[in-house]
Amino acid sequence: MIPGYYEFRNSTKILSGSRAIENIPFELKNMKVVKPLVLTNKQLVSLGIADIVVKALEKGLLPAAVVYDDVPVDSSVNVVNDVARVYRDKGCDAIIAVGGGSVIDTAKGASIVITHGASDLKQYMGSEVLVGDRMVPFVAVPTTAGTGSEVTTAAVIKDTERHVKMGFVSFNLLPDVAVLDPRMTVGLPPRITASTGMDALCHAVEAFSCRQANPLSDCYARAAIDLICEYLPAALEKPKVQKNRLAMANAALLAGVSFSNAMVGIVHAVGHACGGVAGVPHGEAMAILLPHGMAYNLEVAGERYGELLLHLAGSGAYCVEHPADRGRAAIEAVRAMNRMLNEKTGMPLTLSEAGVTEDQLPAIAQAAINDGAIAFNPKDADYEDVLALLRRAF
């Protein structure tokens, strides 16, 4: 896609490879950090994953790190506010987020509160929510390979009182450093490996087909899809092989850079709503909804989907000769990936299998049309359109 005008930004420094974590102290010293707050969750502490980072800090002569391990599965406004309080009370001067999207998004939310000298994140929902330079040096160490939050301008944080997921967007939310180390993901269970991989795939496919797609974001999206289609099956087959895990981590990062600049669409809008209303895990919602969202967009984005067919289907793409059929074949390639993941990990194929009830569909549809992501979808969608999509996915 060659738009008349576009903008692209990715200012995060990326450390990727075996033992990349051991380079964090060098980066922190360059930022004049002496007392970082290590943000993580209790599961990662119990598994010894967070300890890899803490020990690297100690060996790098940064022994004063404070550990906060109360981050929930879904980022929470209340937890974000508490992290900001602890950061101030303990005199910390940086955040190192060690975890999945929830932990990294919590760090982003806390940086908003800290930078603005505020006490409540709910004051700042929306676009360009962090005005001026971020006052918090920020290192992101992802422990899943899906969200791409380590290189994105967005954070999604749940307001538990209203049962909605709030979106926060600003280029100033980009971490200073993203660290991809295969030790962080070799222990991921198969189902989480599958769902986070499909989250990354959805980021790339939506970024490639949404209204802000541009030549640079397209390159990142294609590269991400190539890696996912090759290495997601490999990571499930041989989960302890670091090459497979590092490839998936790089794929998630590439997709994250792509959608941070090109945005996402109806699949994410509906997926966010499924999470907020029915508690569907984000990656599983993405996998279920992606082929349905592509089918909805087919009449306007079919040619773009057709361009992805070779990346999604490999040599099988050459069997589809007619251009008009390539978009449909791309959707079928995604469905085939979902069926394979269902067989290998038990990941659900429908919303009903994911625990959504039929009476929740209207509330999900209403939440989806109020989600900012839907504005970037290549085809307009109203409440009835989304409700029909949900029923097909149900």
Buried (B, 14 or more C-beta within 10 A) or exposed (E): BEEEEBEBEBEBEBBBBEEBBBBBBEBBEEBEBBBBBBBBBEBBBEEEBBBBBBEBBBEBEBEBBBBBBBBBBBBBBBBBBBBBBBBEEEEBBBBBBBBBBBBBBBBBBBBBBBBBEBEEBBEBBEEEBBEEEBEBBBBBBBBBBBBBBBBBBBBBBBBEEEEBBBBBBBBBBBBBBBBBBBBBBBBBEBBBBBBBBBBBBBBBBBBBBBBBBBEBBBEBBBBBBBBBBBBBBBBBEEBEBBEBBBBBBBBBBBBBBBBBBBBBBBBBBBBBBBBBBBBBBBBBBBBBBBBBBBBBBBEEBBEBBBBBBBBBBEEBBEEBEEEEBBBBBBBBBBBBBBEBBBEBBEBBBEBEBBBBEEEBBBBBBBBBBEBBBBEBBBBEBEEEBBBBBBEBBB
